[in-house]
Amino acid sequence: MIALFTDYGINGPYVGQVHAVLSRIAPDEKIVNLMLDLPRQNQKAAAYMLARCVKEFNNGTIFFCVVDPGVGTFVDDPVVLKLDESWYVGPNNGLFNIVARNAEHIECWKIHWRPEELSNSFHGRDLYAPICAMIANGLDIPGEKITWQDNPAWPDDLQEIIYIDGFGNCITGFRATDNMVEKTIYIHKHVILHATTFSEVKLGEVFWYENSLGLVEIAVNQGSARNSLGINIGDEFAFR
């Protein structure tokens, strides 16, 4: 299986062209759109989402991970990571920091291969998709094996908003634990108490809870936390 994790969105030709390349080179592989609407050009937010989104996939899955503000420059080297038994392909710009930190076994390759035709603005289609297909077909990794370097400046848990879904629920990069239920969130001068689920609070009431990814999420019962509280991606919050 090849899983797409990117900020391309569903509009335009981008995802369809990636599917076309993968299907042409590795026609036997199932392709899953894991997440297509990551915050644009925000590899830090994507890194925390990725670490929580991969848990449902079988060993051997190949993750096409492209959030690449520096596309065309090769400032961030293209890499392949083998984390335990699964594969991750994308730019080495921090996108893999958290998921790699959670792995027991790490192998890493810096990719030297380049296709005959490589656009300046769509390395996902021209570079990363063919590499995913090569891995799916059992070919050797077209690059040099290197030592993976972690970025310790990024904490294991991030007290920021990393994603806002279509309902206006605000997902944070902070993992929820049982001993946190008595804690209160403070964001933009708003005071937010914990509840287990939506039905525990009144209509229009704001609360925080542990979402299905195991992350702290701020929500409003049948409303939008984004609109009600004026929250945006990257906003910080505090626990007390």
C-alpha positions as YAML, in Angstrom:
chain: A
units: angstrom
residues:
- id: 1
  name: MET
  ca: [0.00, 0.00, 0.00]
- id: 2
  name: ILE
  ca: [1.14, 3.55, -0.77]
- id: 3
  name: ALA
  ca: [-0.36, 6.27, 1.42]
- id: 4
  name: LEU
  ca: [-0.36, 9.94, 0.35]
- id: 5
  name: PHE
  ca: [0.25, 12.55, 3.06]
- id: 6
  name: THR
  ca: [0.52, 16.06, 1.65]
- id: 7
  name: ASP
  ca: [-0.71, 19.65, 1.55]
- id: 8
  name: TYR
  ca: [-1.71, 19.50, -2.14]
- id: 9
  name: GLY
  ca: [-5.44, 19.70, -1.42]
- id: 10
  name: ILE
  ca: [-8.16, 18.06, -3.51]
- id: 11
  name: ASN
  ca: [-8.44, 20.81, -6.14]
- id: 12
  name: GLY
  ca: [-6.36, 20.92, -9.30]
- id: 13
  name: PRO
  ca: [-4.41, 18.14, -11.07]
- id: 14
  name: TYR
  ca: [-1.76, 17.44, -8.44]
- id: 15
  name: VAL
  ca: [-3.09, 14.41, -6.57]
- id: 16
  name: GLY
  ca: [-4.42, 12.85, -9.75]
- id: 17
  name: GLN
  ca: [-1.04, 13.13, -11.44]
- id: 18
  name: VAL
  ca: [0.71, 11.53, -8.45]
- id: 19
  name: HIS
  ca: [-1.81, 8.67, -8.61]
- id: 20
  name: ALA
  ca: [-1.12, 8.32, -12.34]
- id: 21
  name: VAL
  ca: [2.65, 7.99, -11.85]
- id: 22
  name: LEU
  ca: [2.28, 5.48, -9.03]
- id: 23
  name: SER
  ca: [-0.25, 3.40, -10.97]
- id: 24
  name: ARG
  ca: [1.92, 3.40, -14.10]
- id: 25
  name: ILE
  ca: [5.12, 2.28, -12.37]
- id: 26
  name: ALA
  ca: [3.65, 0.10, -9.60]
- id: 27
  name: PRO
  ca: [0.23, -0.97, -10.95]
- id: 28
  name: ASP
  ca: [-0.34, -3.68, -8.32]
- id: 29
  name: GLU
  ca: [-0.16, -1.28, -5.37]
- id: 30
  name: LYS
  ca: [-3.24, 0.07, -3.62]
- id: 31
  name: ILE
  ca: [-3.10, 3.86, -3.17]
- id: 32
  name: VAL
  ca: [-4.73, 5.53, -0.15]
- id: 33
  name: ASN
  ca: [-5.22, 9.26, 0.33]
- id: 34
  name: LEU
  ca: [-4.27, 9.42, 4.00]
- id: 35
  name: MET
  ca: [-4.33, 13.22, 4.21]
- id: 36
  name: LEU
  ca: [-4.33, 15.79, 1.42]
- id: 37
  name: ASP
  ca: [-5.18, 19.03, 3.24]
- id: 38
  name: LEU
  ca: [-2.32, 19.53, 5.66]
- id: 39
  name: PRO
  ca: [-1.62, 23.17, 6.56]
- id: 40
  name: ARG
  ca: [0.10, 24.64, 3.51]
- id: 41
  name: GLN
  ca: [3.92, 24.86, 3.59]
- id: 42
  name: ASN
  ca: [3.92, 23.90, 7.27]
- id: 43
  name: GLN
  ca: [6.13, 20.86, 7.74]
- id: 44
  name: LYS
  ca: [6.24, 21.33, 11.51]
- id: 45
  name: ALA
  ca: [2.48, 20.92, 11.93]
- id: 46
  name: ALA
  ca: [2.57, 18.03, 9.45]
- id: 47
  name: ALA
  ca: [5.29, 16.25, 11.44]
- id: 48
  name: TYR
  ca: [3.08, 15.99, 14.52]
- id: 49
  name: MET
  ca: [0.06, 14.87, 12.47]
- id: 50
  name: LEU
  ca: [2.08, 12.23, 10.63]
- id: 51
  name: ALA
  ca: [3.24, 10.57, 13.85]
- id: 52
  name: ARG
  ca: [-0.39, 10.04, 14.90]
- id: 53
  name: CYS
  ca: [-1.89, 9.13, 11.52]
- id: 54
  name: VAL
  ca: [0.30, 6.16, 10.61]
- id: 55
  name: LYS
  ca: [-0.77, 3.83, 13.39]
- id: 56
  name: GLU
  ca: [-3.63, 2.21, 11.44]
- id: 57
  name: PHE
  ca: [-1.39, 1.00, 8.61]
- id: 58
  name: ASN
  ca: [0.20, -2.41, 8.20]
- id: 59
  name: ASN
  ca: [3.94, -2.97, 8.22]
- id: 60
  name: GLY
  ca: [5.41, -2.45, 4.78]
- id: 61
  name: THR
  ca: [3.27, 0.58, 3.93]
- id: 62
  name: ILE
  ca: [5.05, 3.23, 1.84]
- id: 63
  name: PHE
  ca: [4.21, 6.77, 2.91]
- id: 64
  name: PHE
  ca: [4.49, 9.46, 0.25]
- id: 65
  name: CYS
  ca: [5.03, 12.53, 2.46]
- id: 66
  name: VAL
  ca: [5.38, 15.85, 0.69]
- id: 67
  name: VAL
  ca: [5.08, 19.22, 2.40]
- id: 68
  name: ASP
  ca: [7.89, 21.07, 0.71]
- id: 69
  name: PRO
  ca: [8.08, 24.88, 0.86]
- id: 70
  name: GLY
  ca: [11.58, 24.73, -0.66]
- id: 71
  name: VAL
  ca: [10.61, 22.64, -3.68]
- id: 72
  name: GLY
  ca: [13.00, 23.10, -6.60]
- id: 73
  name: THR
  ca: [15.97, 24.19, -4.51]
- id: 74
  name: PHE
  ca: [17.08, 20.85, -3.01]
- id: 75
  name: VAL
  ca: [18.05, 22.72, 0.14]
- id: 76
  name: ASP
  ca: [16.23, 19.90, 1.96]
- id: 77
  name: ASP
  ca: [17.67, 16.64, 0.67]
- id: 78
  name: PRO
  ca: [15.20, 14.03, -0.61]
- id: 79
  name: VAL
  ca: [15.33, 11.02, 1.69]
- id: 80
  name: VAL
  ca: [13.92, 7.56, 2.20]
- id: 81
  name: LEU
  ca: [13.44, 6.39, 5.78]
- id: 82
  name: LYS
  ca: [12.72, 2.84, 6.85]
- id: 83
  name: LEU
  ca: [11.16, 3.12, 10.30]
- id: 84
  name: ASP
  ca: [10.74, -0.34, 11.77]
- id: 85
  name: GLU
  ca: [8.98, -2.11, 8.86]
- id: 86
  name: SER
  ca: [7.44, 0.85, 7.00]
- id: 87
  name: TRP
  ca: [8.83, 3.32, 4.47]
- id: 88
  name: TYR
  ca: [8.71, 7.12, 4.36]
- id: 89
  name: VAL
  ca: [9.65, 9.14, 1.27]
- id: 90
  name: GLY
  ca: [9.93, 12.93, 1.15]
- id: 91
  name: PRO
  ca: [12.08, 15.99, 1.84]
- id: 92
  name: ASN
  ca: [14.35, 16.07, 4.87]
- id: 93
  name: ASN
  ca: [12.89, 19.32, 6.20]
- id: 94
  name: GLY
  ca: [11.61, 18.19, 9.60]
- id: 95
  name: LEU
  ca: [8.58, 16.35, 8.29]
- id: 96
  name: PHE
  ca: [9.85, 13.02, 9.69]
- id: 97
  name: ASN
  ca: [11.21, 14.30, 13.02]
- id: 98
  name: ILE
  ca: [8.47, 13.01, 15.31]
- id: 99
  name: VAL
  ca: [7.56, 9.76, 13.57]
- id: 100
  name: ALA
  ca: [11.24, 8.78, 13.45]
- id: 101
  name: ARG
  ca: [11.62, 9.54, 17.14]
- id: 102
  name: ASN
  ca: [8.90, 6.98, 17.88]
- id: 103
  name: ALA
  ca: [10.59, 4.20, 15.90]
- id: 104
  name: GLU
  ca: [12.75, 1.48, 17.39]
- id: 105
  name: HIS
  ca: [14.79, 0.87, 14.23]
- id: 106
  name: ILE
  ca: [15.79, 3.57, 11.72]
- id: 107
  name: GLU
  ca: [17.51, 3.35, 8.34]
- id: 108
  name: CYS
  ca: [17.97, 6.40, 6.14]
- id: 109
  name: TRP
  ca: [19.06, 7.05, 2.55]
- id: 110
  name: LYS
  ca: [19.86, 10.37, 0.87]
- id: 111
  name: ILE
  ca: [18.40, 10.19, -2.63]
- id: 112
  name: HIS
  ca: [20.77, 10.97, -5.51]
- id: 113
  name: TRP
  ca: [18.56, 9.70, -8.34]
- id: 114
  name: ARG
  ca: [16.90, 12.25, -10.58]
- id: 115
  name: PRO
  ca: [14.44, 11.55, -13.40]
- id: 116
  name: GLU
  ca: [15.13, 12.63, -16.96]
- id: 117
  name: GLU
  ca: [12.38, 15.23, -16.66]
- id: 118
  name: LEU
  ca: [12.16, 17.07, -13.34]
- id: 119
  name: SER
  ca: [9.99, 20.14, -13.00]
- id: 120
  name: ASN
  ca: [11.05, 22.97, -10.70]
- id: 121
  name: SER
  ca: [7.75, 22.97, -8.83]
- id: 122
  name: PHE
  ca: [6.37, 19.40, -8.69]
- id: 123
  name: HIS
  ca: [8.92, 17.04, -7.17]
- id: 124
  name: GLY
  ca: [6.07, 15.04, -5.67]
- id: 125
  name: ARG
  ca: [5.06, 13.80, -9.11]
- id: 126
  name: ASP
  ca: [8.49, 13.70, -10.75]
- id: 127
  name: LEU
  ca: [10.78, 12.52, -7.95]
- id: 128
  name: TYR
  ca: [9.02, 11.24, -4.86]
- id: 129
  name: ALA
  ca: [6.26, 9.24, -6.57]
- id: 130
  name: PRO
  ca: [8.72, 7.24, -8.73]
- id: 131
  name: ILE
  ca: [10.86, 6.51, -5.68]
- id: 132
  name: CYS
  ca: [7.79, 5.20, -3.82]
- id: 133
  name: ALA
  ca: [7.03, 3.00, -6.82]
- id: 134
  name: MET
  ca: [10.61, 1.70, -6.93]
- id: 135
  name: ILE
  ca: [10.33, 0.64, -3.29]
- id: 136
  name: ALA
  ca: [6.98, -1.02, -3.99]
- id: 137
  name: ASN
  ca: [8.58, -2.95, -6.85]
- id: 138
  name: GLY
  ca: [11.38, -4.22, -4.61]
- id: 139
  name: LEU
  ca: [14.16, -2.24, -6.31]
- id: 140
  name: ASP
  ca: [17.24, -0.97, -4.48]
- id: 141
  name: ILE
  ca: [17.00, 2.48, -2.89]
- id: 142
  name: PRO
  ca: [18.59, 4.91, -5.40]
- id: 143
  name: GLY
  ca: [20.75, 6.76, -2.93]
- id: 144
  name: GLU
  ca: [23.43, 6.79, -0.26]
- id: 145
  name: LYS
  ca: [22.83, 5.38, 3.20]
- id: 146
  name: ILE
  ca: [23.33, 8.03, 5.89]
- id: 147
  name: THR
  ca: [22.83, 8.44, 9.62]
- id: 148
  name: TRP
  ca: [19.49, 9.95, 10.55]
- id: 149
  name: GLN
  ca: [19.78, 13.22, 12.50]
- id: 150
  name: ASP
  ca: [17.02, 14.12, 14.94]
- id: 151
  name: ASN
  ca: [16.05, 17.73, 15.61]
- id: 152
  name: PRO
  ca: [15.90, 18.02, 19.42]
- id: 153
  name: ALA
  ca: [14.53, 21.58, 19.16]
- id: 154
  name: TRP
  ca: [11.12, 20.12, 18.35]
- id: 155
  name: PRO
  ca: [9.52, 18.72, 21.54]
- id: 156
  name: ASP
  ca: [7.73, 15.38, 21.71]
- id: 157
  name: ASP
  ca: [4.52, 17.25, 22.46]
- id: 158
  name: LEU
  ca: [3.74, 20.60, 20.85]
- id: 159
  name: GLN
  ca: [1.51, 23.16, 22.60]
- id: 160
  name: GLU
  ca: [0.26, 24.61, 19.33]
- id: 161
  name: ILE
  ca: [-2.69, 24.17, 17.00]
- id: 162
  name: ILE
  ca: [-1.52, 21.97, 14.11]
- id: 163
  name: TYR
  ca: [-4.73, 21.34, 12.16]
- id: 164
  name: ILE
  ca: [-8.31, 22.61, 11.96]
- id: 165
  name: ASP
  ca: [-10.84, 20.22, 10.45]
- id: 166
  name: GLY
  ca: [-13.96, 20.99, 8.41]
- id: 167
  name: PHE
  ca: [-16.08, 21.28, 11.56]
- id: 168
  name: GLY
  ca: [-13.81, 23.94, 13.02]
- id: 169
  name: ASN
  ca: [-12.34, 21.57, 15.62]
- id: 170
  name: CYS
  ca: [-8.78, 22.59, 16.52]
- id: 171
  name: ILE
  ca: [-6.27, 19.74, 16.84]
- id: 172
  name: THR
  ca: [-3.11, 20.30, 18.84]
- id: 173
  name: GLY
  ca: [0.27, 18.59, 18.69]
- id: 174
  name: PHE
  ca: [-0.04, 17.54, 22.34]
- id: 175
  name: ARG
  ca: [-0.78, 13.92, 23.27]
- id: 176
  name: ALA
  ca: [-3.57, 13.45, 25.78]
- id: 177
  name: THR
  ca: [-3.05, 11.36, 28.91]
- id: 178
  name: ASP
  ca: [-5.39, 10.21, 31.68]
- id: 179
  name: ASN
  ca: [-3.81, 12.49, 34.29]
- id: 180
  name: MET
  ca: [-4.66, 15.60, 32.26]
- id: 181
  name: VAL
  ca: [-8.46, 15.54, 32.62]
- id: 182
  name: GLU
  ca: [-8.40, 18.02, 35.49]
- id: 183
  name: LYS
  ca: [-6.31, 20.51, 33.55]
- id: 184
  name: THR
  ca: [-7.64, 23.67, 31.93]
- id: 185
  name: ILE
  ca: [-6.54, 25.10, 28.59]
- id: 186
  name: TYR
  ca: [-5.90, 28.82, 28.19]
- id: 187
  name: ILE
  ca: [-5.81, 30.24, 24.67]
- id: 188
  name: HIS
  ca: [-6.52, 33.83, 23.53]
- id: 189
  name: LYS
  ca: [-7.79, 34.63, 27.05]
- id: 190
  name: HIS
  ca: [-10.35, 31.82, 26.76]
- id: 191
  name: VAL
  ca: [-10.63, 29.28, 29.58]
- id: 192
  name: ILE
  ca: [-11.45, 25.78, 28.33]
- id: 193
  name: LEU
  ca: [-12.39, 22.85, 30.56]
- id: 194
  name: HIS
  ca: [-12.19, 19.15, 29.76]
- id: 195
  name: ALA
  ca: [-15.07, 16.89, 28.73]
- id: 196
  name: THR
  ca: [-14.99, 13.33, 27.47]
- id: 197
  name: THR
  ca: [-17.14, 13.94, 24.41]
- id: 198
  name: PHE
  ca: [-19.53, 16.42, 22.75]
- id: 199
  name: SER
  ca: [-22.71, 15.22, 24.45]
- id: 200
  name: GLU
  ca: [-21.31, 16.06, 27.90]
- id: 201
  name: VAL
  ca: [-21.53, 19.81, 27.25]
- id: 202
  name: LYS
  ca: [-24.34, 22.16, 26.22]
- id: 203
  name: LEU
  ca: [-24.94, 23.21, 22.63]
- id: 204
  name: GLY
  ca: [-22.49, 25.92, 21.66]
- id: 205
  name: GLU
  ca: [-20.22, 25.23, 24.65]
- id: 206
  name: VAL
  ca: [-16.46, 25.01, 24.15]
- id: 207
  name: PHE
  ca: [-14.39, 22.19, 25.69]
- id: 208
  name: TRP
  ca: [-11.28, 20.15, 25.09]
- id: 209
  name: TYR
  ca: [-11.06, 16.38, 24.82]
- id: 210
  name: GLU
  ca: [-8.84, 13.52, 23.63]
- id: 211
  name: ASN
  ca: [-9.61, 12.97, 19.96]
- id: 212
  name: SER
  ca: [-9.42, 9.76, 17.96]
- id: 213
  name: LEU
  ca: [-5.72, 10.33, 17.23]
- id: 214
  name: GLY
  ca: [-4.92, 10.55, 20.93]
- id: 215
  name: LEU
  ca: [-4.29, 14.29, 20.70]
- id: 216
  name: VAL
  ca: [-5.74, 17.19, 22.67]
- id: 217
  name: GLU
  ca: [-8.46, 18.86, 20.60]
- id: 218
  name: ILE
  ca: [-10.49, 22.02, 21.23]
- id: 219
  name: ALA
  ca: [-14.09, 21.86, 20.05]
- id: 220
  name: VAL
  ca: [-17.55, 23.39, 20.35]
- id: 221
  name: ASN
  ca: [-20.63, 21.20, 20.59]
- id: 222
  name: GLN
  ca: [-22.32, 21.61, 17.18]
- id: 223
  name: GLY
  ca: [-20.24, 24.70, 16.48]
- id: 224
  name: SER
  ca: [-16.83, 25.86, 15.29]
- id: 225
  name: ALA
  ca: [-14.05, 26.39, 17.80]
- id: 226
  name: ARG
  ca: [-12.10, 28.19, 15.11]
- id: 227
  name: ASN
  ca: [-14.81, 30.79, 14.58]
- id: 228
  name: SER
  ca: [-15.93, 31.04, 18.20]
- id: 229
  name: LEU
  ca: [-12.45, 31.50, 19.64]
- id: 230
  name: GLY
  ca: [-10.58, 33.03, 16.70]
- id: 231
  name: ILE
  ca: [-8.06, 30.18, 16.60]
- id: 232
  name: ASN
  ca: [-5.56, 29.69, 13.77]
- id: 233
  name: ILE
  ca: [-2.85, 27.18, 12.87]
- id: 234
  name: GLY
  ca: [0.26, 27.80, 14.98]
- id: 235
  name: ASP
  ca: [-1.56, 29.45, 17.90]
- id: 236
  name: GLU
  ca: [-0.04, 28.48, 21.22]
- id: 237
  name: PHE
  ca: [-1.90, 27.49, 24.38]
- id: 238
  name: ALA
  ca: [-1.13, 26.77, 28.02]
- id: 239
  name: PHE
  ca: [-2.23, 24.10, 30.53]
- id: 240
  name: ARG
  ca: [-2.93, 24.87, 34.19]
...
